[in-house]
């Protein structure tokens, strides 16, 4: 867990710094000019995702512990990797980062609300409710928002230099992301197989279902292909 909890956040922050080097203030202002893209993504994540997770739980008749785990995945805010995947898919990175930032702020309310109600609904009494969403949101801010702002500031004052190194920055981000993924995979190998056996199918179904639903919802309501990829 050392890699996942201490080393990975530093690497992810560096990747977000690289994303910031490719963004400008205008990218974020465009979100306010076309707010429906943000609203579609935000509502899909905040409302539709937990609803779909609950339906999957009822259809598969899962154990209470796995049910709460799936609900936790469903109500968790968008993370760093969603921004990175959006970049790799040529999606709207500014929109993705905005969704991450806002969902992280709302998670202070939404995550405890969903999880505590799920714990009560599924009749679990051995889970600690001592969860600090303020601390989690602060960590998200430090890993996502701060590096992006630093990257944007450097791009503003040294645009020509950054543009000249754009290919190197993108390749470095891909390599760093791959190294982090492999390192976590190796360090958690003994746990990964049991986790896949017990909860893998549920997690895969949730991910694929929501990606397809979000893709087609965005196809009808979002403003373009880049926004559609981001929301999906």
C-alpha positions in Angstrom: 0.0 0.0 0.0 3.0 2.3 0.3 3.1 2.9 -3.4 -0.6 3.5 -3.7 -0.8 5.9 -0.7 2.4 7.8 -0.9 4.2 7.5 -4.2 1.3 7.4 -6.6 -0.2 10.8 -5.5 3.1 12.5 -6.2 3.3 10.9 -9.6 -0.3 11.8 -10.4 0.3 15.4 -9.3 3.2 15.5 -11.8 0.9 14.2 -14.5 -1.7 16.9 -13.6 1.1 19.5 -13.8 1.7 18.2 -17.4 -2.0 18.6 -18.2 -1.9 22.1 -16.8 0.9 22.9 -19.3 -1.6 22.2 -22.1 -4.5 24.3 -20.8 -5.4 28.0 -20.8 -7.9 30.1 -18.9 -10.0 30.2 -22.1 -10.5 26.4 -21.9 -12.3 26.8 -18.6 -14.2 29.9 -19.6 -15.7 27.9 -22.4 -17.4 25.7 -19.8 -19.4 28.7 -18.6 -20.2 29.7 -22.1 -21.6 26.2 -22.8 -22.8 25.1 -19.3 -24.8 22.1 -20.6 -21.7 20.0 -21.0 -20.8 20.5 -17.4 -24.4 19.8 -16.2 -24.7 16.6 -18.3 -21.4 15.2 -16.8 -22.2 16.4 -13.3 -25.7 14.9 -13.2 -24.5 11.6 -14.7 -21.9 11.3 -12.0 -23.9 12.7 -9.1 -27.3 11.1 -9.7 -27.2 8.5 -12.4 -24.1 6.6 -11.3 -25.3 5.8 -7.8 -28.7 4.8 -9.2 -27.2 2.4 -11.7 -24.9 1.0 -9.0 -28.0 0.3 -6.8 -29.8 -1.4 -9.7 -26.8 -3.7 -10.3 -26.7 -4.6 -6.6 -30.3 -5.6 -6.6 -30.0 -7.5 -9.8 -27.0 -9.5 -8.7 -28.2 -9.9 -5.2 -24.8 -9.1 -3.8 -23.6 -9.4 -0.1 -24.1 -6.2 2.0 -20.3 -5.6 2.2 -19.9 -5.7 -1.5 -23.0 -3.6 -2.0 -21.6 -0.8 0.2 -18.3 -1.1 -1.6 -20.0 -0.6 -5.0 -22.0 2.3 -3.7 -18.7 3.9 -2.5 -17.2 3.6 -6.0 -20.4 5.1 -7.4 -20.5 8.1 -5.2 -16.8 8.8 -5.1 -15.8 12.0 -7.0 -14.0 11.9 -10.3 -10.3 11.4 -9.7 -7.0 12.2 -11.4 -7.1 9.2 -13.6 -10.3 10.3 -15.3 -8.5 13.5 -16.3 -5.6 11.5 -17.7 -7.8 9.1 -19.6 -9.7 12.1 -21.0 -6.4 13.5 -22.3 -5.4 10.2 -23.9 -8.8 10.0 -25.5 -8.5 13.5 -27.0 -11.5 14.6 -24.8 -12.2 18.0 -23.2 -9.6 18.0 -20.4 -10.7 21.4 -19.0 -14.2 20.0 -18.7 -12.9 16.9 -17.0 -10.8 18.8 -14.5 -13.8 21.1 -13.7 -16.0 18.1 -13.1 -13.3 16.6 -10.8 -12.9 19.8 -8.8 -16.6 20.4 -8.3 -17.5 16.8 -7.6 -14.7 16.7 -5.0 -16.2 19.7 -3.2 -19.7 18.2 -3.3 -18.4 14.9 -2.1 -18.1 16.4 1.4 -21.9 16.1 1.5 -22.8 13.4 -1.1 -20.3 10.6 -0.1 -21.3 10.5 3.6 -25.0 10.8 2.7 -24.9 7.9 0.2 -22.6 5.7 2.2 -24.2 6.1 5.6 -27.7 5.5 4.1 -26.3 2.5 2.2 -24.8 1.1 5.5 -28.2 1.5 7.2 -30.2 0.2 4.2 -28.0 -3.0 3.9 -28.0 -3.5 7.6 -24.2 -3.3 8.3 -23.1 -2.3 11.8 -19.4 -3.1 11.8 -18.2 -0.3 9.5 -16.6 2.8 11.0 -18.3 6.1 10.1 -15.3 8.1 11.1 -14.6 9.3 7.5 -13.2 12.8 6.9 -14.4 14.0 3.5 -12.8 17.4 4.2 -9.4 15.7 4.3 -10.1 13.7 1.2 -11.3 16.8 -0.7 -8.2 18.7 0.5 -5.9 15.9 -0.9 -7.8 16.0 -4.2 -7.3 19.8 -4.3 -3.5 19.4 -3.7 -3.1 16.6 -6.3 -5.4 17.9 -9.0 -6.1 21.7 -8.7 -2.7 23.0 -7.5 -0.5 21.2 -10.1 -2.9 22.3 -12.9 -2.8 25.9 -11.9 1.0 25.8 -11.7 1.2 24.3 -15.1 -1.1 26.9 -16.6 0.9 29.8 -15.0 4.1 28.4 -16.5 2.5 28.0 -19.9 1.3 31.6 -19.7 4.7 33.0 -19.1 6.7 30.5 -21.2 4.3 29.5 -23.9 6.9 29.1 -26.7 9.1 26.9 -24.5 6.2 24.7 -23.4 4.8 24.3 -27.0 8.3 23.2 -28.1 8.4 20.5 -25.4 4.7 19.4 -25.9 5.6 16.0 -27.4 8.1 15.2 -24.6 5.6 16.3 -21.9 2.8 14.1 -23.3 5.1 11.0 -23.7 6.5 11.6 -20.2 2.9 11.6 -18.8 2.1 8.4 -20.5 5.2 6.7 -19.3 4.8 7.9 -15.7 1.1 6.8 -15.7 2.1 3.4 -16.9 4.9 3.0 -14.3 2.5 4.0 -11.5 -0.1 1.5 -12.7 2.5 -1.3 -13.0 4.0 -0.5 -9.6 0.6 -0.6 -7.9 -0.3 -3.7 -9.7 2.8 -5.5 -8.6 2.7 -4.3 -5.0 -0.9 -5.3 -4.7 -0.7 -8.6 -6.7 -1.6 -10.8 -3.7 -4.8 -8.8 -3.1 -5.8 -8.2 -6.7 -6.8 -11.8 -7.6 -9.1 -12.2 -4.6 -10.6 -8.8 -5.2 -11.3 -9.6 -8.8 -13.0 -12.9 -7.9 -15.2 -11.3 -5.3 -16.0 -7.9 -6.8 -14.5 -7.7 -10.3 -17.6 -8.6 -12.2 -19.7 -6.0 -10.3 -17.1 -3.3 -10.9 -16.7 -4.1 -14.6 -20.5 -4.1 -15.1 -20.8 -0.7 -13.4 -18.0 0.8 -15.4 -19.1 -0.5 -18.8 -22.8 0.3 -18.2 -22.1 3.9 -17.1 -19.6 4.5 -19.9 -22.1 3.4 -22.5 -25.0 5.3 -20.9 -22.9 8.5 -20.4 -21.6 8.3 -24.0 -25.1 8.2 -25.5 -26.6 10.7 -23.1 -23.7 13.1 -24.0 -24.2 12.3 -27.7 -27.7 13.9 -27.4 -27.0 16.7 -25.0 -23.3 17.6 -25.1 -21.9 20.2 -27.6 -19.2 18.0 -29.3 -17.2 14.8 -29.6 -14.5 15.9 -27.2 -17.1 16.7 -24.5 -18.8 13.4 -25.2 -15.6 11.4 -24.7 -14.9 13.4 -21.5 -18.3 12.7 -20.0 -18.1 9.0 -20.9 
